[in-house]
Amino acid sequence: MLRKNIKQILMVCTAAATLLLAGCATGPKVRSDAAANTNFSAYKTFSFMAEPATDKAGYATLVTQHFKDAISAEMTALGYQYSENNADLLINFNSNVETRTDVRTTPSATFQYGYYGYRRGIYAGFPLYTSDVDTIRYKYGTVNIDVVDAGKKQLIWEGISEGTLKKSDLDNPKQAISEVVGLIFQQYPTRKATTQP
């Protein structure tokens, strides 16, 4: 009886710890940097680099089209107009997915009931402390978006997102790209200026 109660307590504690960790989980880390003394509202039009970084194979990929759609939506929402030729701003972007491995050690305790079970569950001995080792493999993604002054050929803004990819991100890349581009553009200078109190 005592043995069963101890196992139940350990199971409840493990479940509570798992829920706590899940509650602390956050989305990707997003950061950005902007060239000093740049008047972003002076730019009116945008286009894309002739060969974005996602087209390394020499042809336009589906990933490239997903990025162009998502970035065009964000730039249009910021008041810019798309212009195929002679745009004020040129946009480049890149994405990278790598497989990472973490080795995690979790302390655990087991209770000894005596050699050959002679205590028969009537009382427990001292706990034996050990460690459970888990190897976890996961996908980690990075997205970069560069906004370039076309006339000066100078980078004026960079947005970066890094984070662990969920299965749903891999199953639906178009939606995942749209979401991460939206998060990155939350830090675009003119948007930040309008959202600050």
ROBAPA-489050 format. One record per atom (N, C-alpha, C): x, z, y. Coordinates in steps of 0.001 Angstrom, whole numbers, plus 500000, padded with zeros to 6 digits. Example, Ala and Ser with C-alpha at 12.3 -4.5 7.8 and 13.67 -1.06 7.14 Angstrom:
residues 2
513190507800494310512300507800495500513200507800496700512850507080497750513670507140498940512900507870500030
//
This chain:
residues 197
500825500000498798500000500000500000500866500000501263501864500911501243502774500993502381503537499685502561503969499097501446504700497831501479503830496735502096502568496669501739501652495660502261501456495847503757501321497099504215501136497379505638502358496979506455503545497264505906504772496904506621504883495396506749504561494662505700504602493191505754503628492661506801502427493249506868501429492811507840501912493066509267502538494226509482503057494546510812504131493547511215505036493236510279506092492258510572505517490884510876504477490485510139503849489175510374503193489132511750502524490205512155501867490257513472502918490199514582504025490942514412505096490927515416505709489540515556505931488866514421506491487509514451505544486545515152504251486634514851503258485762515497503207486017516997503263487290517399503228487625518823504447487073519543505624487185518909506849486659519513506783485141519663506222484473518662506083483010518720505169482595519867504044483288520030503112482982521123503754483236522476504546484315522579505216484628523827506203483537524210506988483075523228507941482003523492507233480709523874506132480412523202505374479193523517504812479263524927504380480456525329503835480619526670504880480434527754506164480701527403507244480558528368507752479121528461507316478255527543507802476871527536507374476153528810508264475363529353507967474637530577508203473154530357507817472381531356508002470941531278509453470574531566509705469297531813511081468858532060511619469414533373512949469506533450513607469901534698513708468657535573513277468779536813513327467649537742514144468062538954515051467191539359515821467443540573516020466119541303516379466216542574516586464999543353517623465246544430518095464167545009519059464246546099518793463076547035518940463324548336518671462288549328519836462170550294520077460960550788521123460745551787520717461432553084521667462083553713521384462807554951521014461844556072520182462327556968519785461577558169519167460221557856518371460163556789517691458916556430516215459041556787515716458081557543514294458063557919513537457218556893512995457886555876512338457175554785511067456464555232510436456946556296509205456306556765509495454993557500510767454707557807511120453449558471511104452274557501511172452557556219511131451494555210509672451145554902509407449868554728508026449434554518507783448769553157508794448115552609508586447337551386509591447734550305509234447438549063510122447752547942510056446652546892511091446588546091511138445709544935512053446378543902512330445673542827513170446231541771514470445448541649515504446103541158516763445417540896516493444268539930517243443189540067517021442011539220517148442356537739518090443211537406518272443642536017518353445166535982517202445828535810517220447288535727518076447757534551518520448998534619519418449538533592518777449567532205517456449562532130516782449589530826516788448223530138517277447190530838517345445847530246518772445492529824519491446444529263520895446220528878521047445121527839519997444892527046520097443898525979519978442465526496519723442309527792519637440966528359518237440398528423517232441190528074515840440741528207514986441913528657513830441594529236512935442626529758512255443359528603512400444665528578511814445467527513510446446010527927509702446494526949508422447137527243508638448403528065509723449106527788510045450314528556510222449965530032510894448849530304511075448396531687509727448160532358508818447493531671507500447223532263506731448511532517506821449475531584506148450766531787506701451467533022508025451439533194508629452059534371508206451345535651508217450033535641507821449282536838506376449588537230505486449645536253504078449960536544503944451346537162504610452327536552504492453707537033505129453874538411506297453289538621506985453409539914506215452666541004505686451488540675504887450733541657503686451557542117503033452233541188501877453066541542502284454194542483503428454821542210503895455922543061504317455419544439505059454315544490505514453784545775504345453306546626503354452687545997502156452249546719501398453450547284501309454514546488500639455734546953501373456352548136502685456122548234503466456635549361503377455732550594502685454599550471502482453720551620503386452508551669504225452321550663505089451146550624504329449959550029504768448756550394504180447538549831505214446820548979504737446264547861505641445519546998505934444167547618507203443770547620507615442471548147508670441895547214508365440759546630509287440137545665510622439795546310510576439311547567511787438877548269511990439684549544513249439924549871513631440597551113512991441970551300512906442742550245512346444090550343513338445022551035512804446030551725513654447026552390514381447908551359513673448208550273514206449100549257514260448403547900515328448645547152515428448176545779515465449403544864514763449310543748514677450447542839515300450088541497516130450996541029516724450876539703516327452122538915516319452024537601515928453174536772516602453053535415516723454200534767517330454223533440516717455373532651516713455220531338516256456308530469517187456385529265517319457588528747518170457799527586517528458862526703517509458601525401516988459572524438518069459835523403518372461109523179519367461466522179518822462549521258519357462590520066518970463633519120519933464796519261519376465992519442520200467190519575519900468148518426520848469030518175520701470023517105520995471402517660520108472339517409520320473745517769520339474578516502521240475525516454521262476497515368520831477828515965519717478364515479519166479599516034519207480710514991519651481866515429519732483036514554518709484063515012517858484498514088516827485482514390517059486719513539517204487901514192517374489107513394516092489442512634516257489964511427515093490363510639515444491611509839514427492300509403514639493530508631513780493487507374514360493921506290513601494075505048513730495523504592512691496026503988512685497413503541512955497464502042513857498352501645514244498483500250513391499554499571512908499249498415512072500194497677512812500793496486514136500794496538514909501439495477515311500469494388516384500793493696516837499961492593515750499883491535515504498681491082514518498435490021513121498918490420512888499099491739511546499477492197511145500893491841512127501828491706511755503162491242510930503941492258510955503485493554510115504184494532508665503719494444508440502599493762507117502064493436506179501950494638506735501697495849505875501522497007505331502810497574505732503943497033505239505222497540505870505519498899507131505173499058507808505326500341508911504279500398509327503976501634510332502934501828511679503547502120512727502844501706514078503269502042514433502811503446515708502919503794516148502469505106516066500946505175515735500383506365515659498926506460517045498294506345517065497111505767518290496329505661518199495207506689519127495214507644519076494240508731519877493002508351519254491847508516519906490571508225519561489593509342520002488367509205519688487326510181519182486094509461518099485508509995517603484231509496518207483136510363518771482112509743519398481009510476518557479757510287518145479144511430517347477916511401518100476815512143518116475613511580518677474446512252517525473579512725517494473332514037516382472589514634516917471313515265516333470180514892516698468888515482515548468427516360515896467905517542514853467475518471515373466338519346514450465650519987514792464543520885514845465068522326515891464692523030516076465127524416516178463880525288515361463809526336515310462614527169515763462855528598516385461839529185516799461861530590516293460595531266515722460756532459515256459619533254515894459704534636516467458587535103517017458483536453516268457391537210515930457681538466515354456660539346516189456635540618516718455447540958517515455258542174516744454418543172516729454862544423516143454074545513517289453679546443517449452369546639518612451816547349518167451097548616518882451349549712518686450581550939519233449182550662518331448190550625518726446829550221519715446206551194519521446437552487520403445841553489521803446421553441521898447746553311523200448414553302523821448491551906523003448176550892523440448343549497523966449771549277523125450727549670523509452137549609522385452959548977522751453821548042521786454715547418521316455727548454519987455838548640519474456801549619518673457930548959518243457722547711517522458794547009517669458613545508517830459751544824517925459746543368517053460867542826516227460531541830515425461529541140515774461543539668515891462738539101516319462883537705515388463858536990515027463505535770514240464398534919514940464526533575514997465773533065515599466030531761514713466995530994514505466733529706513715467669528920513540467229527479513017468158526703512749467906525292511508467050525150511571466042524293510437465151524083509552465668522958508248465643523215507280466013522179506966464781521326506347465008520190505963463898519317505016462954520049504116463521520862503156462693521600503862461780522605505005462226523162505780461384524082506338460164523358506812460388522130507388459295521350506305458355520835505120458920520543504018458097520045503364457261521144503405457752522386502760457045523500503730456978524686504747456111524602505765456073525653505227455688527023504227454826527089503686454415528389503132455612529153502363456446528467501797457636529097502901458628529473503875458812528580504980459740528850505786459293530062506053457994530166506805457456531304506019457650532590504724457376532557503874457560533740503907459003534227503838459945533290503836461355533660505167461800534251506276461376533629507574461825534127507903461177535470507509459919535660507726459265536957506926459989538040505704460384537712504886461147538670505547462462539055506127463158538081506818464419538369508039464195539257508790463142538973509985462853539778509592462540541221508559461734541399508171461331542755507497462451543546507181463565542894506718464726543657507821465227544590509062464874544292510192465318545106510675464255546088509946463148546185510341462100547132510209462655548554511176462381549437511210463033550762509914462958551569509277461791551638508066461708552461506909462468551829506858462557550499505797463324549849506027464815550052507278465247549939507602466660550157507259467073551581507504466169552526507237466494553937505738466700554193504897465934553490503443466056553715502825467224552965503529467745551939502966468846551153503480470211551592504520470240552437505039471528552907504125472085553985503941473451554012503061474047555024503645473967556414
//
